[in-house]
Amino acid sequence: AAAAAASRLPLEAAFELLEEAKAAGLAPEFITYSALLATCHKAGDGPLALRVLNEMARRGVKPNAYSLSAVIGACERSGQWRAALALLRGMREKCGVAPDRSTFSAVAGLLARHARIQELLEVLALARSSLSDLEAPVTYADAATRTEVAAFPWAGPSARFEEDGEEGE
């Protein structure tokens, strides 16, 4: 519990500074939000990253590929596959930003870990249509490996099979 609290301290301090700046009449700029999103990503706080992204939208601050990738990364680290998938689906239309290979890989890996096969297939198809031929196979290989382990955990490298239902021998 102490380690979790310590990892949140820089995140809480960053948001405290943001609130103080706003209270002093200063309007946060893109670089401020990007730094907050990077901190959310590092802390693995998807809900907070989404809150920052929504505040950016309310204030008319447009995210770029880096800031959107930080939000997706925070969602990935906190297991929020629905939010990451929704953000990936809307990146180009809502934000004018094209997802890159790492964005597709992050979402594909998250979906694989949660055994969301239909959604994973959708992301792989989207990656194939969006990325160059040199980028897409890397995303496929990465997602395929993660899918095997997520969908069939017994097939992982540490799998151990017990004979005749006896354990611990």
C-alpha positions in Angstrom: 0.0 0.0 0.0 2.9 2.4 0.8 4.4 1.7 -2.6 1.1 2.5 -4.4 0.8 5.7 -2.4 4.3 6.7 -3.2 3.8 6.1 -6.9 0.8 8.4 -6.8 2.5 11.2 -5.0 4.1 12.9 -8.2 0.7 12.6 -9.9 -1.2 14.2 -7.1 1.5 17.0 -6.8 1.2 17.7 -10.5 -2.6 18.1 -10.3 -2.3 20.2 -7.2 0.0 22.6 -9.2 -2.5 22.6 -12.1 -5.3 23.6 -9.7 -3.2 26.3 -8.1 -2.3 27.7 -11.6 -6.0 27.8 -12.6 -6.9 29.4 -9.3 -4.3 32.1 -10.0 -6.0 32.8 -13.3 -3.5 31.0 -15.5 -4.8 29.0 -18.4 -3.1 25.6 -18.8 -1.5 25.2 -22.3 -0.9 22.1 -24.4 2.5 21.4 -22.9 1.0 21.5 -19.4 -1.6 18.9 -20.3 1.0 16.8 -22.2 3.1 16.7 -19.1 0.1 15.7 -17.0 -0.8 12.9 -19.4 2.7 11.6 -19.4 2.6 11.5 -15.6 -0.8 9.7 -15.8 0.7 7.2 -18.2 3.7 6.6 -15.9 1.4 6.1 -12.9 -0.9 3.9 -14.9 -3.9 6.0 -14.0 -6.3 5.7 -17.0 -9.3 7.4 -15.3 -7.3 10.5 -14.5 -5.8 10.6 -18.0 -9.3 10.5 -19.5 -10.3 13.3 -17.1 -7.3 15.4 -18.4 -8.2 14.7 -22.0 -11.8 15.8 -21.4 -10.6 19.0 -19.8 -8.4 19.6 -22.8 -11.5 19.3 -25.0 -13.5 21.6 -22.8 -10.8 24.2 -23.0 -10.2 23.9 -26.7 -6.7 22.4 -26.4 -6.2 19.9 -29.2 -4.2 16.7 -28.4 -1.5 15.3 -30.6 -0.3 11.8 -31.2 2.0 11.9 -28.2 -0.7 13.0 -25.8 -3.3 10.5 -27.1 -0.7 7.7 -26.9 -0.1 8.7 -23.3 -3.8 8.4 -22.5 -4.0 5.0 -24.3 -0.9 3.9 -22.4 -2.5 4.9 -19.1 -5.6 3.0 -20.0 -3.5 0.0 -21.0 -1.7 0.0 -17.7 -5.0 0.3 -15.7 -6.8 -2.3 -17.8 -9.4 0.0 -19.3 -9.8 -1.8 -22.7 -13.1 -0.1 -23.5 -11.8 3.4 -23.1 -8.6 2.6 -25.0 -10.6 1.1 -27.9 -13.0 4.0 -28.0 -10.1 6.4 -28.1 -8.4 4.5 -30.9 -11.6 4.4 -32.9 -12.1 8.1 -32.6 -8.5 9.4 -32.9 -8.6 10.3 -36.6 -12.2 11.7 -36.7 -12.4 13.5 -33.4 -8.8 14.6 -33.0 -7.4 14.6 -36.5 -4.6 12.3 -35.4 -3.7 9.0 -37.1 -2.9 6.1 -34.8 0.7 4.8 -35.2 2.1 1.3 -34.8 2.7 1.7 -31.0 -0.8 2.9 -30.5 -2.3 -0.1 -32.3 0.1 -2.4 -30.5 -0.9 -1.0 -27.1 -4.6 -1.4 -27.7 -4.1 -4.8 -29.4 -2.1 -6.1 -26.4 -4.6 -4.8 -23.9 -7.5 -6.5 -25.8 -5.4 -9.7 -26.0 -4.8 -9.7 -22.3 -8.5 -9.4 -21.7 -9.3 -12.1 -24.3 -11.4 -9.6 -26.3 -10.9 -11.5 -29.6 -13.6 -9.8 -31.7 -12.3 -6.3 -30.8 -8.7 -7.5 -31.3 -9.6 -8.6 -34.9 -11.2 -5.2 -35.5 -8.0 -3.4 -34.3 -5.8 -5.7 -36.4 -7.9 -5.0 -39.5 -7.8 -1.3 -38.8 -4.0 -1.4 -38.3 -3.7 -3.3 -41.6 -5.6 -0.7 -43.5 -3.9 2.3 -41.7 -0.3 1.3 -41.5 2.4 0.8 -44.1 3.3 -2.8 -45.0 6.5 -2.5 -43.0 4.6 -1.5 -39.8 1.6 -3.8 -39.8 3.3 -7.2 -39.5 5.0 -6.2 -36.4 1.7 -5.3 -34.8 0.2 -8.6 -35.9 3.1 -10.6 -34.5 3.0 -8.8 -31.2 -0.8 -9.2 -30.8 -0.8 -12.8 -31.9 1.8 -13.7 -29.2 -0.1 -11.9 -26.5 -3.4 -13.4 -27.7 -2.1 -17.0 -27.3 -1.0 -16.3 -23.8 -4.2 -14.4 -22.8 -6.7 -16.7 -24.4 -4.9 -19.9 -23.4 -3.0 -19.2 -20.2 -2.3 -22.9 -19.7 -0.1 -22.8 -22.8 2.3 -20.2 -21.4 6.0 -21.0 -20.7 5.4 -21.6 -17.0 2.5 -24.0 -17.6 2.7 -27.1 -15.4 0.4 -30.1 -15.8 -0.5 -32.3 -12.9 -1.0 -36.0 -13.5 -4.2 -37.8 -12.3 -5.4 -34.7 -10.5 -2.7 -34.9 -7.9 -1.0 -31.7 -6.9 2.3 -30.8 -5.4 4.3 -34.0 -6.2 
